[in-house]
Amino acid sequence: MSSRARKTDDVADAISQADFRHVMGHYATGVTVVTTLDESGTPHGLTVNSFSSLSLDPPLVLWSLRGNSASLPVFREAKHFAINILSSQQEQVSRDFAKPIDRFAAVEWDEGLERLPLIRDSLGWVECTLHSELPGGDHSLFVGRVLRARATQKAPLLYWRGAYFPSAD
């Protein structure tokens, strides 16, 4: 071990949830809405900022969903999902898809591959088939194999320290 390195195995107490949330809130993330269809063809979606690319070969992406989410059964049963990467003009879309309301009532969308809901005016779309679901603490991790991805030249909607950037407020 170098003289500048410090051993960190001797942590006395685990970090509190509040402290962990506070620190992670300092990491700016993009904002997405993950969408799918249930068995009857009804669209479902929710706001997610835990989205990341995972692999280039094969092309894989990753996102997570809280274990007690009402949407979890729908996404577990879905064979496909889409990641709608929100643009700077879509703060209200993010807010609406974070609430337990008819989330598709106020948003225009088109059908992508497998009839997946693709939200109009998004910065980009990543359409996937479900590759795997893995446990991740109090969340489930969904890995998608990318079937198609497209992007526009719009500016991104970001979330940092509990606020949207750029903000409409």
DSSP file (Angstrom, degrees, kcal/mol; ACC not computed):
  #  RESIDUE AA STRUCTURE BP1 BP2  ACC     N-H-->O    O-->H-N    N-H-->O    O-->H-N    TCO  KAPPA ALPHA  PHI   PSI    X-CA   Y-CA   Z-CA
    1    1 A M              0   0    0      0, 0.0     6,-0.0     0, 0.0     0, 0.0   0.000 360.0 360.0 360.0 134.7    0.0    0.0    0.0
    2    2 A S    >   -     0   0    0      1,-0.1     3,-0.8     4,-0.0     0, 0.0  -0.255 360.0-111.4 -70.1 161.9    1.4    3.4   -0.9
    3    3 A S  T 3  S+     0   0    0      1,-0.2    -1,-0.1     3,-0.0     0, 0.0   0.712 119.5  52.4 -67.2 -18.8    2.1    6.0    1.8
    4    4 A R  T 3  S+     0   0    0      2,-0.0    -1,-0.2     0, 0.0     2,-0.2   0.659  92.6  90.9 -89.6 -17.4   -0.8    8.1    0.4
    5    5 A A    <   -     0   0    0     -3,-0.8     2,-0.4     1,-0.0     0, 0.0  -0.500  60.9-157.9 -80.8 148.8   -3.3    5.2    0.5
    6    6 A R        -     0   0    0     -2,-0.2     2,-0.3     2,-0.0    -4,-0.0  -0.989  20.0-119.4-127.9 134.7   -5.5    4.7    3.5
    7    7 A K        -     0   0    0     -2,-0.4     3,-0.2     1,-0.1     0, 0.0  -0.564  25.6-175.9 -73.1 131.7   -7.2    1.4    4.5
    8    8 A T        +     0   0    0     -2,-0.3     3,-0.5     1,-0.1    -1,-0.1   0.255  57.2  97.0-114.6  11.5  -10.9    1.9    4.6
    9    9 A D        +     0   0    0      1,-0.2     2,-0.5     3,-0.0    -1,-0.1   0.703  69.8  74.5 -71.7 -18.4  -12.0   -1.5    5.8
   10   10 A D        +     0   0    0     -3,-0.2     2,-0.4     2,-0.0    -1,-0.2  -0.148  59.6 152.0 -93.1  41.5  -12.2   -0.3    9.4
   11   11 A V        -     0   0    0     -2,-0.5     3,-0.1    -3,-0.5    -3,-0.0  -0.595  33.7-155.7 -73.1 124.3  -15.4    1.7    9.1
   12   12 A A  S    S+     0   0    0     -2,-0.4     2,-0.4     1,-0.2    -1,-0.2   0.941  72.5  19.3 -69.6 -48.8  -17.1    1.7   12.5
   13   13 A D  S    S-     0   0    0      3,-0.0    -1,-0.2     0, 0.0     2,-0.1  -0.923  82.3-111.4-125.2 147.8  -20.7    2.3   11.4
   14   14 A A        -     0   0    0     -2,-0.4     2,-0.1     1,-0.1    -2,-0.0  -0.416  48.2 -92.9 -69.7 153.1  -22.5    1.8    8.1
   15   15 A I        -     0   0    0      1,-0.1    -1,-0.1    -2,-0.1     2,-0.1  -0.404  43.7-114.4 -66.6 142.4  -23.6    5.0    6.4
   16   16 A S     >  -     0   0    0      1,-0.1     4,-2.6    -2,-0.1     5,-0.2  -0.386  19.3-117.2 -74.1 156.9  -27.1    6.1    7.2
   17   17 A Q  H  > S+     0   0    0      1,-0.2     4,-2.7     2,-0.2     5,-0.2   0.893 116.4  52.4 -60.0 -39.8  -29.7    6.1    4.5
   18   18 A A  H  > S+     0   0    0      2,-0.2     4,-2.3     1,-0.2    -1,-0.2   0.919 111.2  45.3 -64.2 -44.0  -30.1    9.9    5.0
   19   19 A D  H  > S+     0   0    0      2,-0.2     4,-2.5     1,-0.2     5,-0.2   0.910 113.7  49.6 -66.3 -41.5  -26.3   10.5    4.6
   20   20 A F  H  X S+     0   0    0     -4,-2.6     4,-2.7     1,-0.2     5,-0.2   0.936 112.0  47.6 -62.3 -46.4  -26.1    8.2    1.6
   21   21 A R  H  X S+     0   0    0     -4,-2.7     4,-1.8     1,-0.2    -1,-0.2   0.901 111.2  52.5 -60.6 -41.7  -29.1    9.9   -0.1
   22   22 A H  H  < S+     0   0    0     -4,-2.3     4,-0.4    -5,-0.2    -2,-0.2   0.940 112.6  43.0 -60.9 -48.9  -27.6   13.3    0.6
   23   23 A V  H >< S+     0   0    0     -4,-2.5     3,-1.6     1,-0.2    -2,-0.2   0.929 113.8  50.4 -65.2 -45.0  -24.2   12.4   -1.0
   24   24 A M  H >< S+     0   0    0     -4,-2.7     3,-1.7     1,-0.3    -1,-0.2   0.797  99.7  66.4 -65.8 -26.8  -25.8   10.7   -4.0
   25   25 A G  T 3< S+     0   0    0     -4,-1.8   136,-3.3     1,-0.3    -1,-0.3   0.678  90.5  65.2 -65.6 -16.4  -28.0   13.7   -4.6
   26   26 A H  T <  S+     0   0    0     -3,-1.6     2,-0.7    -4,-0.4    -1,-0.3   0.509  83.0  88.3 -83.1  -5.1  -24.8   15.6   -5.4
   27   27 A Y  S <  S-     0   0    0     -3,-1.7     2,-0.2    -4,-0.2   134,-0.1  -0.855  80.7-135.3 -94.9 113.5  -24.3   13.4   -8.4
   28   28 A A        -     0   0    0     -2,-0.7     2,-0.3   132,-0.1   132,-0.2  -0.469  28.3-175.2 -69.9 135.4  -26.1   15.0  -11.4
   29   29 A T  E     -A  159   0A   0    130,-2.2   130,-2.6    -2,-0.2     2,-0.1  -0.910  26.5-113.5-128.0 156.9  -28.1   12.5  -13.4
   30   30 A G  E     -A  158   0A   0     -2,-0.3     2,-0.5   128,-0.2    21,-0.2  -0.394  35.1-123.0 -74.3 166.1  -30.1   12.6  -16.6
   31   31 A V        +     0   0    0    126,-1.2    55,-2.5    55,-0.3     2,-0.3  -0.961  32.4 175.8-119.8 132.0  -33.8   12.0  -16.2
   32   32 A T  E     -CD  48  85B   0     16,-2.3    16,-2.9    -2,-0.5     2,-0.5  -0.870  25.9-143.2-128.0 161.8  -35.7    9.2  -18.0
   33   33 A V  E     -CD  47  84B   0     51,-2.0    51,-2.5    -2,-0.3     2,-0.5  -0.992  19.3-151.0-121.7 121.0  -39.1    7.7  -18.2
   34   34 A V  E     -CD  46  83B   0     12,-2.4    12,-1.7    -2,-0.5     2,-0.3  -0.800  20.5-173.4 -92.7 130.3  -39.1    3.9  -18.7
   35   35 A T  E     +CD  45  82B   0     47,-2.5    47,-2.5    -2,-0.5     2,-0.3  -0.876  14.1 153.8-126.4 155.8  -42.2    2.7  -20.5
   36   36 A T  E     -C   44   0B   0      8,-2.4     8,-2.6    -2,-0.3     2,-0.4  -0.923  35.5-110.7-158.8-179.3  -43.7   -0.7  -21.4
   37   37 A L  E     -C   43   0B   0     43,-0.4    43,-0.2    -2,-0.3    42,-0.2  -0.967  25.1-135.2-121.7 142.2  -47.0   -2.4  -22.2
   38   38 A D    >   -     0   0    0      4,-2.3     3,-2.0    -2,-0.4    36,-0.0  -0.268  43.5 -83.9 -84.0-177.4  -48.8   -4.8  -20.0
   39   39 A E  T 3  S+     0   0    0      1,-0.3    -1,-0.1     2,-0.1    -2,-0.0   0.777 130.9  51.4 -59.6 -28.4  -50.4   -8.1  -21.3
   40   40 A S  T 3  S-     0   0    0      2,-0.1    -1,-0.3     3,-0.0    -3,-0.0   0.464 121.3-105.5 -88.7  -0.5  -53.6   -6.2  -22.3
   41   41 A G  S <  S+     0   0    0     -3,-2.0    -2,-0.1     1,-0.3    -5,-0.0   0.549  70.7 146.4  89.4   8.4  -51.6   -3.6  -24.2
   42   42 A T        -     0   0    0      1,-0.1    -4,-2.3    -5,-0.0    -1,-0.3  -0.638  49.5-120.2 -78.4 131.7  -52.1   -0.8  -21.6
   43   43 A P  E     -C   37   0B   0      0, 0.0     2,-0.3     0, 0.0    -6,-0.2  -0.471  31.7-176.6 -75.1 144.7  -49.1    1.5  -21.5
   44   44 A H  E     +C   36   0B   0     -8,-2.6    -8,-2.4    -2,-0.2     2,-0.3  -0.970   8.5 159.0-134.8 149.5  -47.2    1.9  -18.2
   45   45 A G  E     -C   35   0B   0     -2,-0.3     2,-0.3   -10,-0.2   -10,-0.2  -0.986  14.7-170.5-165.5 161.3  -44.3    4.1  -17.3
   46   46 A L  E     -C   34   0B   0    -12,-1.7   -12,-2.4    -2,-0.3     2,-0.3  -0.989  34.6 -97.7-155.8 154.0  -42.4    5.8  -14.5
   47   47 A T  E     +C   33   0B   0     50,-1.3     2,-0.4    -2,-0.3   -14,-0.3  -0.558  43.9 177.1 -74.8 134.1  -39.7    8.4  -13.9
   48   48 A V  E     +C   32   0B   0    -16,-2.9   -16,-2.3    -2,-0.3     3,-0.1  -0.998  26.5 173.0-141.2 131.2  -36.2    6.8  -13.4
   49   49 A N        +     0   0    0     -2,-0.4     2,-0.5   -18,-0.2   -19,-0.2   0.319  68.1  88.2-115.5   6.0  -32.8    8.5  -12.9
   50   50 A S        +     0   0    0     14,-0.3    14,-0.5   -18,-0.1     2,-0.4  -0.311  62.2 130.0 -95.4  49.7  -31.0    5.2  -12.2
   51   51 A F        +     0   0    0     -2,-0.5     2,-0.3   -21,-0.2    12,-0.2  -0.836  25.4 157.2-108.4 140.5  -30.3    4.5  -15.9
   52   52 A S  E     -E   62   0B   0     10,-2.3    10,-2.8    -2,-0.4     2,-0.2  -0.993  43.6-107.2-156.4 151.5  -26.9    3.7  -17.3
   53   53 A S  E     -E   61   0B   0     -2,-0.3     8,-0.3     8,-0.2     3,-0.1  -0.559  33.6-179.9 -72.7 151.0  -25.2    2.0  -20.2
   54   54 A L  E     +     0   0B   0      6,-2.9     2,-0.3     1,-0.4     7,-0.2   0.699  54.9   5.1-122.4 -41.3  -23.7   -1.3  -19.2
   55   55 A S  E   > -E   60   0B   0      5,-1.7     5,-2.3     1,-0.1    -1,-0.4  -0.999  38.0-158.4-152.4 145.6  -22.1   -3.0  -22.2
   56   56 A L  E   5S+E   59   0B   0     -2,-0.3    -1,-0.1     1,-0.2    -3,-0.0   0.760  85.3  66.0 -90.6 -31.3  -21.2   -2.3  -25.8
   57   57 A D  T   5S+     0   0    0      1,-0.5    -1,-0.2     2,-0.1     0, 0.0  -0.813 122.1  13.3-137.2  94.5  -20.9   -5.9  -26.9
   58   58 A P  T   5S-     0   0    0      0, 0.0     2,-0.7     0, 0.0    -1,-0.5   0.555 109.2-117.1 -79.2 163.6  -23.6   -6.9  -26.6
   59   59 A P  E   5 +E   56   0B   0      0, 0.0    87,-2.5     0, 0.0     2,-0.3  -0.565  48.9 167.3 -71.0 113.2  -25.3   -3.5  -26.2
   60   60 A L  E   < -EF  55 145B   0     -5,-2.3    -6,-2.9    -2,-0.7    -5,-1.7  -0.951  20.3-167.4-129.9 147.0  -26.9   -3.5  -22.8
   61   61 A V  E     -EF  53 144B   0     83,-2.1    83,-2.3    -2,-0.3     2,-0.4  -0.866   9.7-149.9-125.7 165.0  -28.4   -0.9  -20.5
   62   62 A L  E     +EF  52 143B   0    -10,-2.8   -10,-2.3    -2,-0.3     2,-0.3  -0.991  18.9 162.2-138.0 140.6  -29.3   -1.0  -16.8
   63   63 A W  E     - F   0 142B   0     79,-1.9    79,-3.4    -2,-0.4     2,-0.3  -0.971  23.0-136.0-150.2 161.8  -32.0    0.7  -14.6
   64   64 A S  E     - F   0 141B   0    -14,-0.5     2,-0.4    -2,-0.3   -14,-0.3  -0.886   8.0-162.5-126.5 155.5  -33.4    0.0  -11.2
   65   65 A L  E     - F   0 140B   0     75,-2.3    75,-2.7    -2,-0.3   -17,-0.0  -0.999  33.0-105.2-137.4 131.6  -36.8    0.0   -9.6
   66   66 A R  E >   - F   0 139B   0     -2,-0.4     3,-1.9    73,-0.2    73,-0.3  -0.244  28.7-125.5 -56.1 138.1  -37.7    0.1   -5.9
   67   67 A G  T 3  S+     0   0    0     71,-3.2    -1,-0.1     1,-0.3    72,-0.1   0.713 108.3  47.9 -62.4 -23.9  -38.8   -3.3   -4.6
   68   68 A N  T 3  S+     0   0    0     70,-0.3    -1,-0.3     4,-0.0     2,-0.2   0.212  81.8 130.0-102.9  16.0  -42.1   -1.9   -3.2
   69   69 A S    X   -     0   0    0     -3,-1.9     3,-1.2     1,-0.1    -4,-0.0  -0.464  61.1-137.0 -69.2 137.6  -43.1    0.0   -6.4
   70   70 A A  T 3  S+     0   0    0      1,-0.2     4,-0.3    -2,-0.2    -1,-0.1   0.734 105.2  58.6 -63.6 -21.8  -46.6   -0.7   -7.7
   71   71 A S  T 3> S+     0   0    0      1,-0.2     4,-2.0     2,-0.1     3,-0.4   0.601  79.1  91.1 -83.5 -12.4  -45.1   -0.8  -11.1
   72   72 A L  H <> S+     0   0    0     -3,-1.2     4,-2.3     1,-0.2     5,-0.2   0.893  83.2  51.0 -55.7 -46.8  -42.7   -3.7  -10.3
   73   73 A P  H  > S+     0   0    0      0, 0.0     4,-1.6     0, 0.0    -1,-0.2   0.889 109.6  51.7 -60.2 -37.2  -45.1   -6.6  -11.3
   74   74 A V  H  > S+     0   0    0     -3,-0.4     4,-1.3    -4,-0.3    -2,-0.2   0.939 112.9  43.4 -64.1 -46.8  -45.7   -4.9  -14.7
   75   75 A F  H  < S+     0   0    0     -4,-2.0    -1,-0.2     1,-0.2    -3,-0.1   0.812 110.0  56.8 -72.1 -28.4  -42.0   -4.6  -15.6
   76   76 A R  H  < S+     0   0    0     -4,-2.3    -1,-0.2    -5,-0.3    -2,-0.2   0.865 112.6  41.8 -66.5 -34.7  -41.3   -8.1  -14.3
   77   77 A E  H  < S+     0   0    0     -4,-1.6    -2,-0.2    -5,-0.2    -1,-0.2   0.694  94.8 101.1 -84.1 -20.2  -43.8   -9.5  -16.7
   78   78 A A     <  -     0   0    0     -4,-1.3   -40,-0.1    -5,-0.1     3,-0.1  -0.390  53.4-163.1 -71.7 140.8  -42.8   -7.3  -19.7
   79   79 A K  S    S+     0   0    0    -42,-0.2    51,-2.9     1,-0.1     2,-0.3   0.649  77.5  30.2 -91.4 -19.6  -40.6   -8.7  -22.4
   80   80 A H  E     + G   0 129B   0     49,-0.3   -43,-0.4   -43,-0.2     2,-0.3  -0.952  61.6 176.1-138.1 154.9  -39.7   -5.2  -23.7
   81   81 A F  E     - G   0 128B   0     47,-1.7    47,-3.0    -2,-0.3     2,-0.4  -0.978  17.7-138.9-152.3 161.3  -39.3   -1.7  -22.4
   82   82 A A  E     -DG  35 127B   0    -47,-2.5   -47,-2.5    -2,-0.3     2,-0.6  -0.966   7.2-144.9-124.2 141.4  -38.2    1.7  -23.7
   83   83 A I  E     -DG  34 126B   0     43,-2.9    43,-2.1    -2,-0.4     2,-0.7  -0.935  13.9-161.4-101.7 116.4  -36.0    4.3  -22.0
   84   84 A N  E     -DG  33 125B   0    -51,-2.5   -51,-2.0    -2,-0.6     2,-0.7  -0.891   9.2-150.0 -99.0 109.6  -37.2    7.8  -22.9
   85   85 A I  E     -DG  32 124B   0     39,-2.5    38,-2.4    -2,-0.7    39,-1.4  -0.721  22.6-130.5 -84.8 115.2  -34.4   10.2  -22.2
   86   86 A L        -     0   0    0    -55,-2.5    71,-1.9    -2,-0.7   -55,-0.3  -0.354  12.5-137.7 -76.8 144.5  -36.1   13.5  -21.3
   87   87 A S  B >   -I  156   0C   0     34,-0.3     3,-2.2    69,-0.3    -1,-0.1  -0.430  34.7 -96.3 -89.8 169.1  -35.2   16.8  -22.8
   88   88 A S  T 3  S+     0   0    0     67,-2.5     3,-0.4     1,-0.3    70,-0.1   0.685 123.4  58.9 -61.1 -18.4  -34.8   20.1  -20.9
   89   89 A Q  T 3  S+     0   0    0     66,-0.3    -1,-0.3    32,-0.2     3,-0.3   0.333  91.1  74.0 -91.0   7.2  -38.4   21.0  -21.9
   90   90 A Q    <>  +     0   0    0     -3,-2.2     4,-2.0     1,-0.2    -1,-0.2  -0.017  47.9 120.3-116.0  30.4  -39.9   17.9  -20.3
   91   91 A E  H  > S+     0   0    0     -3,-0.4     4,-2.4     1,-0.2    -1,-0.2   0.912  79.4  52.5 -57.8 -42.7  -39.7   18.6  -16.5
   92   92 A Q  H  > S+     0   0    0     -3,-0.3     4,-2.9     1,-0.2    -1,-0.2   0.863 105.1  55.2 -64.8 -34.8  -43.5   18.3  -16.3
   93   93 A V  H  > S+     0   0    0      2,-0.2     4,-2.4     1,-0.2    -1,-0.2   0.937 108.7  48.4 -60.7 -46.0  -43.4   14.9  -18.0
   94   94 A S  H  X S+     0   0    0     -4,-2.0     4,-0.5     1,-0.2    -2,-0.2   0.929 113.0  47.4 -59.4 -45.9  -40.9   13.7  -15.3
   95   95 A R  H >< S+     0   0    0     -4,-2.4     3,-0.9     1,-0.2     4,-0.3   0.915 112.4  49.4 -63.2 -43.5  -43.1   15.1  -12.5
   96   96 A D  H >< S+     0   0    0     -4,-2.9     3,-1.4     1,-0.2     5,-0.4   0.899 109.2  51.0 -64.1 -40.9  -46.2   13.4  -14.0
   97   97 A F  H 3< S+     0   0    0     -4,-2.4   -50,-1.3     1,-0.3    -1,-0.2   0.520 104.3  59.7 -78.6  -2.6  -44.6   10.0  -14.4
   98   98 A A  T << S+     0   0    0     -3,-0.9    -1,-0.3    -4,-0.5    -2,-0.2   0.460  96.8  77.4 -95.7  -4.6  -43.4   10.2  -10.8
   99   99 A K  S <  S-     0   0    0     -3,-1.4     2,-1.9    -4,-0.3     4,-0.1  -0.731  89.7-113.8-106.4 154.1  -47.0   10.4   -9.5
  100  100 A P  S    S+     0   0    0      0, 0.0     2,-0.2     0, 0.0    -3,-0.1  -0.482  80.0 107.0 -83.2  69.3  -49.7    7.7   -9.1
  101  101 A I  S    S-     0   0    0     -2,-1.9     2,-1.6    -5,-0.4     3,-0.1  -0.695  92.6 -67.9-128.8-178.9  -52.0    9.2  -11.8
  102  102 A D    >   -     0   0    0     -2,-0.2     3,-1.5     1,-0.2     4,-0.4  -0.640  56.5-170.9 -72.3  92.9  -52.9    8.4  -15.4
  103  103 A R  T 3  S+     0   0    0     -2,-1.6     3,-0.3     1,-0.3    -1,-0.2   0.717  75.9  50.9 -67.3 -24.2  -49.4    9.1  -16.5
  104  104 A F  T >  S+     0   0    0      1,-0.2     3,-0.7   -61,-0.2    -1,-0.3   0.479  85.6  88.7 -93.0  -1.9  -50.2    8.9  -20.3
  105  105 A A  T <  S+     0   0    0     -3,-1.5    -1,-0.2     1,-0.2    -2,-0.1   0.849  97.4  31.9 -64.8 -35.6  -53.2   11.3  -20.2
  106  106 A A  T 3  S+     0   0    0     -4,-0.4     2,-0.4    -3,-0.3    -1,-0.2   0.240 106.4  81.4-109.7  13.0  -51.2   14.5  -20.7
  107  107 A V    <   -     0   0    0     -3,-0.7     2,-0.4   -14,-0.0    12,-0.0  -0.947  66.8-137.1-124.3 140.5  -48.3   13.2  -22.9
  108  108 A E        +     0   0    0     -2,-0.4    12,-2.4    12,-0.1     2,-0.3  -0.766  33.0 171.1 -91.2 139.5  -48.1   12.6  -26.6
  109  109 A W  E     -J  119   0D   0     -2,-0.4     2,-0.3    10,-0.3    10,-0.2  -0.976  23.1-145.2-147.8 159.2  -46.4    9.4  -27.6
  110  110 A D  E     -J  118   0D   0      8,-2.7     8,-3.0    -2,-0.3     2,-0.5  -0.775  30.7-102.4-118.7 164.2  -45.7    7.2  -30.6
  111  111 A E  E     -J  117   0D   0     -2,-0.3     5,-0.1     6,-0.2     3,-0.1  -0.784  38.9-178.1 -91.1 129.2  -45.4    3.5  -30.9
  112  112 A G    >   -     0   0    0      4,-2.9     3,-1.6    -2,-0.5    -1,-0.0  -0.076  50.6 -30.2 -99.1-155.2  -41.9    2.1  -31.2
  113  113 A L  G >  S+     0   0    0      1,-0.3     3,-2.3     2,-0.2    -1,-0.3  -0.309 137.1  13.3 -57.9 145.3  -40.7   -1.5  -31.7
  114  114 A E  G 3  S-     0   0    0      1,-0.3    -1,-0.3    -3,-0.1   -34,-0.1   0.758 131.6 -73.8  55.0  25.4  -43.1   -4.0  -30.1
  115  115 A R  G <  S+     0   0    0     -3,-1.6    -1,-0.3     1,-0.2    -2,-0.2   0.660  81.9 171.5  65.1  18.2  -45.6   -1.1  -29.9
  116  116 A L    <   -     0   0    0     -3,-2.3    -4,-2.9    -5,-0.1     2,-0.4  -0.315  40.1-107.6 -60.4 137.9  -43.5    0.4  -27.0
  117  117 A P  E     -J  111   0D   0      0, 0.0     2,-0.5     0, 0.0    -6,-0.2  -0.557  35.4-170.1 -69.6 121.5  -44.6    3.9  -25.9
  118  118 A L  E     -J  110   0D   0     -8,-3.0    -8,-2.7    -2,-0.4     2,-0.3  -0.967  20.8-131.2-114.6 116.7  -42.1    6.5  -27.0
  119  119 A I  E >   -J  109   0D   0     -2,-0.5     3,-1.1   -10,-0.2   -10,-0.3  -0.506  24.5-120.1 -74.8 125.9  -42.7    9.9  -25.5
  120  120 A R  T 3  S+     0   0    0    -12,-2.4   -12,-0.1    -2,-0.3     3,-0.1  -0.231  91.3  24.9 -63.5 152.8  -42.6   12.7  -28.1
  121  121 A D  T 3  S+     0   0    0      1,-0.2   -34,-0.3   -35,-0.1    -1,-0.2   0.556  86.4 145.6  69.4  12.0  -40.1   15.5  -27.8
  122  122 A S    <   -     0   0    0     -3,-1.1   -36,-0.2   -36,-0.1    -1,-0.2  -0.351  59.9-123.0 -72.4 160.3  -37.6   13.4  -25.8
  123  123 A L  S    S-     0   0    0    -38,-2.4    29,-3.2     1,-0.2     2,-0.3   0.829  85.4 -22.6 -70.2 -33.5  -33.9   13.8  -26.2
  124  124 A G  E     -GH  85 151B   0    -39,-1.4   -39,-2.5    27,-0.3     2,-0.4  -0.986  55.3-134.5-168.6 170.8  -33.6   10.1  -27.2
  125  125 A W  E     -GH  84 150B   0     25,-2.6    25,-2.4    -2,-0.3     2,-0.5  -0.997   5.8-167.0-139.1 139.9  -35.1    6.7  -27.0
  126  126 A V  E     -GH  83 149B   0    -43,-2.1   -43,-2.9    -2,-0.4     2,-0.5  -0.969  12.9-161.0-127.8 113.3  -33.5    3.3  -26.2
  127  127 A E  E     +GH  82 148B   0     21,-3.2    20,-3.4    -2,-0.5    21,-1.5  -0.835  19.7 177.0-101.3 130.4  -35.8    0.3  -27.1
  128  128 A C  E     -GH  81 146B   0    -47,-3.0   -47,-1.7    -2,-0.5     2,-0.4  -0.866  33.5-137.5-134.0 157.5  -34.9   -2.9  -25.4
  129  129 A T  E     -GH  80 145B   0     16,-2.1    16,-2.9    -2,-0.3     2,-0.4  -0.911  49.8 -97.1-104.9 145.2  -35.8   -6.5  -24.8
  130  130 A L  E     + H   0 144B   0    -51,-2.9    14,-0.2    -2,-0.4     3,-0.1  -0.480  43.1 175.6 -66.7 121.4  -35.5   -7.7  -21.2
  131  131 A H  E     -     0   0B   0     12,-2.8     2,-0.3     1,-0.4    13,-0.2   0.857  60.9 -30.6 -90.4 -47.1  -32.1   -9.4  -20.8
  132  132 A S  E     - H   0 143B   0     11,-1.8    11,-3.1     2,-0.0     2,-0.4  -0.985  43.6-136.9-166.6 160.6  -32.3  -10.1  -17.1
  133  133 A E  E     - H   0 142B   0     -2,-0.3     9,-0.2     9,-0.2     7,-0.0  -0.998  26.8-175.6-125.3 132.7  -33.6   -8.9  -13.7
  134  134 A L  E     - H   0 141B   0      7,-2.6     7,-3.4    -2,-0.4     2,-0.2  -0.931  28.8-108.0-128.0 149.2  -31.2   -9.1  -10.7
  135  135 A P  E     + H   0 140B   0      0, 0.0     5,-0.2     0, 0.0     3,-0.1  -0.531  33.1 176.9 -73.2 144.6  -31.7   -8.3   -7.0
  136  136 A G  E >   - H   0 139B   0      3,-2.4     3,-1.6     1,-0.4     2,-0.3  -0.514  53.3 -82.0-147.5  74.4  -30.0   -5.1   -5.8
  137  137 A G  T 3  S-     0   0    0      1,-0.3    -1,-0.4    -2,-0.1     0, 0.0  -0.476 112.6  -8.1  64.5-124.5  -30.7   -4.5   -2.1
  138  138 A D  T 3  S+     0   0    0     -2,-0.3   -71,-3.2    -3,-0.1   -70,-0.3   0.250 132.9  66.2 -89.3  14.6  -34.2   -2.8   -1.9
  139  139 A H  E <  S-FH  66 136B   0     -3,-1.6    -3,-2.4   -73,-0.3     2,-0.4  -0.848  75.2-129.0-126.1 163.5  -34.3   -2.5   -5.7
  140  140 A S  E     -FH  65 135B   0    -75,-2.7   -75,-2.3    -2,-0.3     2,-0.5  -0.952  23.1-140.2-108.3 137.0  -34.5   -4.8   -8.7
  141  141 A L  E     -FH  64 134B   0     -7,-3.4    -7,-2.6    -2,-0.4     2,-0.5  -0.864  12.8-158.5 -99.5 125.3  -32.0   -4.2  -11.5
  142  142 A F  E     -FH  63 133B   0    -79,-3.4   -79,-1.9    -2,-0.5     2,-0.5  -0.912   3.1-164.1-106.4 125.0  -33.4   -4.5  -15.0
  143  143 A V  E     -FH  62 132B   0    -11,-3.1   -12,-2.8    -2,-0.5   -11,-1.8  -0.933   9.1-164.8-108.6 127.1  -30.9   -5.2  -17.8
  144  144 A G  E     -FH  61 130B   0    -83,-2.3   -83,-2.1    -2,-0.5     2,-0.6  -0.912  18.6-136.4-115.2 139.0  -32.1   -4.6  -21.3
  145  145 A R  E     -FH  60 129B   0    -16,-2.9   -16,-2.1    -2,-0.4     2,-0.3  -0.833  35.1-121.4 -88.0 122.0  -30.6   -5.7  -24.6
  146  146 A V  E     + H   0 128B   0    -87,-2.5   -18,-0.2    -2,-0.6     3,-0.1  -0.481  36.5 171.8 -73.3 125.3  -30.8   -2.7  -26.9
  147  147 A L  E    S-     0   0B   0    -20,-3.4     2,-0.3     1,-0.4   -19,-0.2   0.763  72.1  -3.1 -96.9 -37.0  -32.7   -3.3  -30.1
  148  148 A R  E     - H   0 127B   0    -21,-1.5   -21,-3.2   -35,-0.0    -1,-0.4  -0.978  60.1-172.3-156.9 143.8  -32.7    0.3  -31.3
  149  149 A A  E     + H   0 126B   0     -2,-0.3     2,-0.3   -23,-0.2   -23,-0.2  -0.998   7.5 174.9-141.8 137.6  -31.5    3.6  -30.0
  150  150 A R  E     - H   0 125B   0    -25,-2.4   -25,-2.6    -2,-0.4     2,-0.3  -0.985   6.4-168.0-141.3 150.4  -32.0    7.1  -31.4
  151  151 A A  E     - H   0 124B   0     -2,-0.3   -27,-0.3   -27,-0.2     2,-0.2  -0.954   6.8-152.7-137.9 156.8  -31.1   10.6  -30.3
  152  152 A T        -     0   0    0    -29,-3.2   -29,-0.1    -2,-0.3    -2,-0.0  -0.511  35.2-104.7-112.9-174.8  -32.0   14.2  -31.2
  153  153 A Q  S    S+     0   0    0     -2,-0.2   -30,-0.1     2,-0.0   -29,-0.1   0.147  75.9 125.6 -99.0  18.0  -30.0   17.4  -30.8
  154  154 A K        -     0   0    0    -31,-0.2    -2,-0.1   -32,-0.2   -32,-0.0  -0.288  66.5-103.5 -75.4 161.9  -32.1   18.7  -27.8
  155  155 A A        -     0   0    0      1,-0.1   -67,-2.5    -2,-0.0   -66,-0.3  -0.573  41.8-110.4 -81.4 149.6  -30.6   19.7  -24.4
  156  156 A P  B     -I   87   0C   0      0, 0.0     2,-0.5     0, 0.0   -69,-0.3  -0.427  13.9-126.0 -82.2 154.5  -31.0   17.2  -21.5
  157  157 A L        -     0   0    0    -71,-1.9  -126,-1.2  -126,-0.3     2,-0.3  -0.886  35.7-166.3 -91.2 126.6  -33.1   17.4  -18.4
  158  158 A L  E     -AB  30 165A   0      7,-3.4     7,-2.8    -2,-0.5     2,-0.4  -0.827  15.9-150.3-116.4 155.2  -30.8   16.9  -15.4
  159  159 A Y  E     +AB  29 164A   0   -130,-2.6  -130,-2.2    -2,-0.3     2,-0.3  -0.994  25.4 161.9-125.9 125.5  -31.6   16.3  -11.7
  160  160 A W  E >   - B   0 163A   0      3,-2.9     3,-1.2    -2,-0.4  -134,-0.2  -0.975  63.1 -11.0-150.2 128.5  -29.1   17.5   -9.1
  161  161 A R  T 3  S-     0   0    0   -136,-3.3  -135,-0.1    -2,-0.3     3,-0.1   0.865 129.0 -48.8  50.7  44.1  -29.4   18.1   -5.4
  162  162 A G  T 3  S+     0   0    0   -137,-0.2     2,-0.3     1,-0.2    -1,-0.3   0.618 120.8  91.2  79.9  13.5  -33.2   17.6   -5.4
  163  163 A A  E <  S-B  160   0A   0     -3,-1.2    -3,-2.9     2,-0.0     2,-0.3  -0.968  72.0-114.1-141.3 155.7  -33.9   20.0   -8.3
  164  164 A Y  E     -B  159   0A   0     -2,-0.3    -5,-0.2    -5,-0.2     3,-0.2  -0.628  32.6-125.5 -86.1 146.1  -34.3   19.9  -12.1
  165  165 A F  E    S+B  158   0A   0     -7,-2.8    -7,-3.4     1,-0.4     2,-0.1  -0.991  98.8  25.8-135.6 131.5  -31.8   21.7  -14.4
  166  166 A P  S    S-     0   0    0      0, 0.0    -1,-0.4     0, 0.0     2,-0.3   0.651  98.7-157.8 -70.1 147.1  -32.7   23.6  -16.4
  167  167 A S        -     0   0    0     -3,-0.2    -2,-0.1     1,-0.1   -79,-0.0  -0.694  23.1-147.7 -96.7 143.7  -35.7   24.2  -14.3
  168  168 A A              0   0    0     -2,-0.3    -1,-0.1     1,-0.2    -3,-0.0   0.608 360.0 360.0 -78.8 -13.0  -39.0   25.7  -15.5
  169  169 A D              0   0    0      0, 0.0    -1,-0.2     0, 0.0    -2,-0.0   0.479 360.0 360.0 -72.4 360.0  -39.4   27.4  -12.1
